[in-house]
C-alpha cells in the first residue's frame, strides 16, 4: 500500500497510530527513499511543509483543510519527547 492510500484511509486514532508505525517501518526498510532521515531534518521539514502546505493542496486540486486542530499535533510532538 502506498502513502497516499494509507493517508486517505485514516479515519480514527487507531488508523493514525498504525500510520505512524508504517512510517517508522518505511524509514527502517527504505531509508534511501527518505530525504530527512534524522530527527532535526524531519522536524525542520515538518515546519517548512506546514508553512507552505496550502500550495500542496492547491497544486493537487484538493480542498485546503480549515478545521485542523493544531494544538493536538503540538501535544503529540511535545509528549513524544519523554513518553516511553
C-alpha positions as CSV (number, residue, x, y, z in Angstrom):
1,X,0.0,0.0,0.0
2,X,1.3,3.5,-0.8
3,X,1.4,6.6,1.4
4,X,-1.5,8.3,-0.4
5,X,-3.8,5.3,0.0
6,X,-2.9,5.0,3.7
7,X,-3.3,8.7,4.4
8,X,-6.6,8.8,2.6
9,X,-7.9,5.9,4.7
10,X,-7.1,7.4,8.1
11,X,-10.4,8.0,10.0
12,X,-9.6,7.1,13.6
13,X,-6.9,7.4,16.2
14,X,-6.0,3.7,15.7
15,X,-5.6,4.4,11.9
16,X,-3.3,7.3,12.8
17,X,-1.2,5.2,15.2
18,X,-0.9,2.5,12.5
19,X,0.2,5.1,10.0
20,X,3.0,6.3,12.4
21,X,4.1,2.6,12.7
22,X,4.0,2.3,8.9
23,X,6.2,5.5,8.6
24,X,8.8,4.0,11.1
25,X,8.9,0.7,9.3
26,X,9.3,2.5,5.9
27,X,12.2,4.5,7.3
28,X,13.9,1.4,8.6
29,X,13.4,-0.6,5.4
30,X,13.5,2.2,2.7
31,X,15.8,4.8,4.2
32,X,17.3,5.5,0.8
33,X,13.9,7.0,-0.2
34,X,13.8,9.4,2.8
35,X,15.3,12.9,2.3
36,X,15.0,13.7,6.0
37,X,16.4,10.8,8.0
38,X,17.4,12.5,11.2
39,X,15.0,13.9,13.8
40,X,16.3,17.5,13.3
41,X,15.9,17.2,9.5
42,X,12.5,15.6,9.8
43,X,11.2,18.3,12.3
44,X,12.6,21.1,10.1
45,X,10.8,19.5,7.1
46,X,7.5,19.3,9.1
47,X,7.8,23.0,9.9
48,X,8.6,24.0,6.3
49,X,5.9,21.9,4.7
50,X,3.3,23.1,7.2
51,X,4.2,26.7,6.5
52,X,3.7,26.1,2.7
53,X,1.0,23.4,2.9
54,X,-1.7,25.4,1.1
55,X,0.4,25.2,-2.1
56,X,0.3,21.4,-1.9
57,X,-3.4,21.3,-1.7
58,X,-3.9,24.0,-4.4
59,X,-1.4,22.2,-6.8
60,X,-3.2,18.9,-6.3
61,X,-6.6,20.4,-6.7
62,X,-7.6,19.4,-3.1
63,X,-9.5,21.4,-0.6
64,X,-7.4,23.2,1.9
65,X,-8.1,21.9,5.4
66,X,-9.8,24.5,7.6
67,X,-10.5,22.7,10.8
68,X,-7.1,21.4,11.8
69,X,-6.6,21.0,15.5
70,X,-3.0,22.3,15.6
71,X,-2.8,22.0,19.4
72,X,-3.3,18.2,19.2
73,X,-0.4,18.0,16.8
74,X,1.7,20.1,19.1
75,X,0.7,18.0,22.1
76,X,1.7,14.8,20.3
77,X,5.1,16.2,19.3
78,X,5.9,17.6,22.8
79,X,4.7,14.4,24.6
80,X,6.8,12.2,22.4
81,X,9.9,14.0,23.9
82,X,9.5,12.0,27.1
83,X,6.8,9.3,26.6
84,X,8.2,5.8,26.8
